[in-house]
Amino acid sequence: MTDQTPQVRLERAKDASRATAALTSDDKVRVLEAIAVALVRDAARIIEANGRDIARGREDGIGDSLIDRLRLDEKRVAALASAVREVAALPDPVGRVIGGHRMPNGVSLEQVRVPFGVVGAIYEARPNVTVDIAALALRSGNAVVLRGGSAARDSNTVLVEIMRGAVESAGLTAEAIQTVDDFGRDGAKALMHGRGFIDVLVPRGSAGLIETVVTESTVPVIETGAGNVHIFLDETAPDNWARDIVVNAKVQRPSVCNAVETVLVHRQAAPRLIPLVASALQSEGVAIHGDDMVAGLMSNVIPATEEDWETEYLSLDIAIKVVDTLDEALDHIRRYSTGHTESIVTTDARSVERFLAEVDSAVVMANTSTRFTDGGEFGFGAEVGISTQKLHARGPMGLAELTSTKWLARGSGQIRG
């Protein structure tokens, strides 16, 4: 890919979108299988390139959470290939009839799903997203333009080369997968200003990156938000549920957006639950940022400030606050939540239903870990991202969220009087 301007690549993606839209479901499966095979076959090459990115990242001091997101080893490459195959196995959304009726004059109307055309993505330090979004875009009949950021430069270059070669070997033009990484900020700017070429743009990354894309783009954007995620331990929360859910939600993978960042504990349960939950967290290396009551029940607690309630740590840190009532917990979540995921732990059915009804986040849970907010866990295969907006797509985004609709009208000579 030696084109001299990002505009050329956007134009080629637009041209290629006609070919991707014409693919049958079987064609798409064949293309994705070729990608999966190529990823496994060239795993050593991918890991070698990723090693260069990690070494550069450590030199630049990008932090452990980003290093974790950046890392690709043999297991993760195999998981990428598996995710591509899972996407291939999903029902094709294109052509699905989602509504319709017959007009009084006899004209038959159908509303069907169709590809957007060209999907753009801007993201940071996540080489897995390079594969996930390409697979989802192709399965939904779209071409794709990727901007993966400098941290994963070498990994993304190799992944795009491998995927372009794979789709071409399966009979689809390689131009259906484009990258503008080598143009740096000019590439990102071209995506954000690509009216007429980019049909929808999805940002994934830091709050700063997402805010920049949302405010500067002249193309439609599906906003994926930061994850200041909450778990509320109600007064009836069972000991083992409270401990296991919070530890899993924080520790299993702290660098991702569905990891819990703040735990709210009902005052009546605080003496019982805080020592249990906080000790389990500390044994996993988690630093506790707590209010005065938390500090009174546990040692080695960092005094919490207003900033802690606002922070998406993405690390082995957690904020814990004692609240008097469910209403106070709901008020806290309304004030500080980013609208991603919240969970309640309780055996009180009324509290469950109030929490599920009154919390206004993309995903609201009861008695389970927030780590389940994920396209793969929801059965969507790989995910485009987790949308925290309320238009078109909300929550984990899969194939259907990469389609639009159009109306088909079939008549027999009718004219409007």
Backbone hydrogen bonds, N-H to C=O, Kabsch-Sander energy under -0.5 kcal/mol:
donor,donor_aa,acceptor,acceptor_aa,energy
9,R,5,T,-0.9
10,L,6,P,-2.0
11,E,7,Q,-2.4
12,R,8,V,-2.2
13,A,9,R,-2.4
14,K,10,L,-2.3
15,D,11,E,-2.3
16,A,12,R,-2.6
17,S,13,A,-1.7
18,R,14,K,-0.5
18,R,15,D,-1.1
19,A,15,D,-0.6
19,A,16,A,-0.7
20,T,16,A,-2.2
21,A,17,S,-2.1
22,A,18,R,-0.9
23,L,20,T,-1.0
28,K,24,T,-2.1
29,V,25,S,-2.1
30,R,26,D,-2.3
31,V,27,D,-2.3
32,L,28,K,-2.5
33,E,29,V,-2.4
34,A,30,R,-1.9
35,I,31,V,-1.7
36,A,32,L,-2.5
37,V,33,E,-2.5
38,A,34,A,-2.1
39,L,35,I,-2.3
40,V,36,A,-1.8
41,R,37,V,-2.5
42,D,38,A,-2.4
43,A,40,V,-1.3
46,I,42,D,-2.1
47,I,43,A,-2.8
48,E,44,A,-2.2
49,A,45,R,-2.1
50,N,46,I,-2.5
51,G,47,I,-2.1
52,R,48,E,-1.3
53,D,49,A,-1.5
54,I,50,N,-2.6
55,A,51,G,-2.4
56,R,52,R,-2.2
57,G,53,D,-2.6
58,R,54,I,-2.6
59,E,55,A,-1.9
60,D,56,R,-1.9
61,G,57,G,-0.7
61,G,58,R,-0.7
62,I,57,G,-1.9
67,I,63,G,-2.0
68,D,64,D,-2.4
69,R,65,S,-1.7
70,L,66,L,-2.1
71,R,67,I,-1.8
77,V,73,D,-2.6
78,A,74,E,-2.3
79,A,75,K,-2.0
80,L,76,R,-2.0
81,A,77,V,-2.2
82,S,78,A,-2.3
83,A,79,A,-2.5
84,V,80,L,-2.1
85,R,81,A,-2.0
86,E,82,S,-2.1
87,V,83,A,-2.2
88,A,84,V,-2.2
89,A,85,R,-1.6
90,L,86,E,-0.6
90,L,87,V,-1.2
95,G,113,R,-3.0
96,R,93,P,-1.9
98,I,96,R,-0.5
98,I,111,Q,-3.0
99,G,111,Q,-1.0
101,H,109,L,-1.1
103,M,101,H,-0.5
103,M,107,V,-3.2
106,G,103,M,-2.5
108,S,410,R,-2.7
109,L,101,H,-2.9
110,E,408,L,-2.1
111,Q,99,G,-2.9
112,V,110,E,-0.6
112,V,406,K,-2.6
113,R,96,R,-1.8
114,V,404,S,-2.2
116,F,402,L,-1.1
119,V,143,A,-2.6
120,G,200,V,-2.9
121,A,145,V,-1.9
122,I,202,V,-1.9
123,Y,147,R,-2.4
124,E,204,R,-0.9
125,A,148,G,-0.6
129,V,126,R,-1.4
130,T,126,R,-0.7
130,T,127,P,-0.5
131,V,127,P,-0.9
132,D,128,N,-2.7
133,I,129,V,-2.6
134,A,130,T,-1.1
135,A,131,V,-2.7
136,L,132,D,-2.4
137,A,133,I,-2.8
138,L,134,A,-2.4
139,R,135,A,-2.4
140,S,136,L,-1.6
141,G,138,L,-1.8
142,N,137,A,-3.4
143,A,117,G,-2.7
144,V,176,A,-2.7
145,V,119,V,-2.4
146,L,178,Q,-2.4
147,R,121,A,-1.9
152,A,149,G,-0.6
153,R,150,S,-1.6
156,N,152,A,-2.9
157,T,153,R,-2.1
158,V,154,D,-2.0
159,L,155,S,-2.5
160,V,156,N,-2.7
161,E,157,T,-2.0
162,I,158,V,-2.6
163,M,159,L,-2.5
164,R,160,V,-2.8
165,G,161,E,-2.2
166,A,162,I,-2.1
167,V,163,M,-2.7
168,E,164,R,-1.9
169,S,165,G,-1.9
170,A,166,A,-1.1
171,G,168,E,-1.5
172,L,167,V,-2.6
176,A,173,T,-1.6
177,I,174,A,-1.9
178,Q,144,V,-2.5
178,Q,176,A,-0.5
180,V,146,L,-2.7
183,F,180,V,-1.6
184,G,181,D,-2.1
186,D,183,F,-1.4
187,G,184,G,-0.7
188,A,184,G,-1.6
189,K,185,R,-2.7
190,A,186,D,-2.2
191,L,187,G,-1.8
192,M,188,A,-2.4
193,H,189,K,-1.9
194,G,191,L,-1.3
195,R,193,H,-1.2
197,F,194,G,-2.3
198,I,194,G,-3.1
199,D,118,V,-2.0
199,D,197,F,-0.6
200,V,118,V,-1.2
201,L,220,P,-2.4
202,V,120,G,-2.3
204,R,122,I,-2.8
210,I,206,S,-2.5
211,E,207,A,-2.5
212,T,208,G,-2.2
213,V,209,L,-2.4
214,V,210,I,-2.7
215,T,211,E,-2.3
216,E,212,T,-2.2
217,S,213,V,-1.7
218,T,192,M,-3.1
219,V,192,M,-0.8
222,I,201,L,-2.2
223,E,221,V,-0.7
225,G,223,E,-0.6
225,G,386,I,-0.7
228,N,226,A,-0.6
229,V,227,G,-1.6
229,V,259,A,-0.6
230,H,341,T,-1.1
231,I,262,T,-1.8
232,F,343,S,-2.7
233,L,231,I,-0.6
233,L,264,L,-3.5
234,D,232,F,-0.9
234,D,345,V,-2.2
237,A,234,D,-1.8
242,A,238,P,-2.8
243,R,239,D,-2.6
244,D,240,N,-2.5
245,I,241,W,-2.6
246,V,242,A,-1.9
247,V,243,R,-2.5
248,N,244,D,-2.2
249,A,245,I,-2.5
250,K,246,V,-1.8
251,V,247,V,-3.2
252,Q,247,V,-0.6
252,Q,248,N,-1.5
256,V,253,R,-1.3
259,A,256,V,-1.6
260,V,249,A,-1.4
261,E,229,V,-2.6
262,T,229,V,-2.1
263,V,319,A,-3.0
264,L,231,I,-2.7
265,V,321,K,-2.6
266,H,233,L,-2.7
267,R,323,V,-2.5
269,A,266,H,-1.4
270,A,266,H,-1.1
270,A,267,R,-0.6
272,R,269,A,-0.5
273,L,269,A,-3.1
274,I,270,A,-2.2
276,L,272,R,-0.6
277,V,273,L,-3.3
278,A,274,I,-2.8
279,S,275,P,-1.7
280,A,276,L,-1.7
281,L,277,V,-2.2
282,Q,278,A,-3.0
283,S,279,S,-2.2
284,E,280,A,-0.6
284,E,281,L,-1.3
285,G,282,Q,-1.8
286,V,281,L,-2.2
287,A,316,L,-2.7
288,I,300,N,-0.6
289,H,287,A,-0.5
289,H,318,I,-3.0
290,G,288,I,-0.6
290,G,302,I,-2.0
291,D,320,I,-1.3
295,A,291,D,-2.4
296,G,292,D,-1.8
297,L,293,M,-1.0
297,L,294,V,-0.8
298,M,294,V,-1.4
302,I,288,I,-3.1
304,A,290,G,-2.6
308,D,305,T,-0.9
309,W,305,T,-1.0
310,E,306,E,-0.8
310,E,307,E,-0.7
311,T,307,E,-0.6
311,T,308,D,-0.9
313,Y,311,T,-0.9
317,D,315,S,-2.1
318,I,287,A,-2.1
319,A,261,E,-2.7
320,I,289,H,-2.7
321,K,263,V,-2.4
323,V,265,V,-2.6
329,A,325,T,-1.8
330,L,326,L,-2.7
331,D,327,D,-2.3
332,H,328,E,-2.4
333,I,329,A,-2.4
334,R,330,L,-2.5
335,R,331,D,-1.9
336,Y,332,H,-2.4
337,S,333,I,-2.6
338,T,228,N,-0.7
342,E,363,V,-1.6
343,S,230,H,-2.0
344,I,365,M,-1.4
345,V,232,F,-2.8
346,T,344,I,-0.5
349,A,347,T,-0.8
352,V,348,D,-2.1
353,E,349,A,-2.3
354,R,350,R,-2.3
355,F,351,S,-2.6
356,L,352,V,-2.8
357,A,353,E,-2.0
358,E,354,R,-2.8
359,V,355,F,-2.0
360,D,358,E,-0.5
361,S,359,V,-1.0
362,A,339,G,-2.3
363,V,340,H,-1.8
365,M,342,E,-2.7
367,N,344,I,-3.9
372,F,369,S,-1.4
373,T,370,T,-1.9
374,D,372,F,-1.7
378,F,374,D,-2.3
379,G,376,G,-1.1
380,F,375,G,-3.4
381,G,375,G,-0.5
382,A,83,A,-0.6
384,V,397,M,-2.5
387,S,385,G,-0.6
387,S,395,G,-2.5
388,T,223,E,-1.6
389,Q,223,E,-0.8
393,A,391,L,-3.2
395,G,387,S,-3.2
397,M,385,G,-2.7
398,G,396,P,-0.5
402,L,399,L,-2.0
403,T,400,A,-1.4
404,S,114,V,-2.8
406,K,112,V,-2.1
408,L,110,E,-3.4
409,A,407,W,-0.5
410,R,108,S,-2.5
411,G,409,A,-0.5
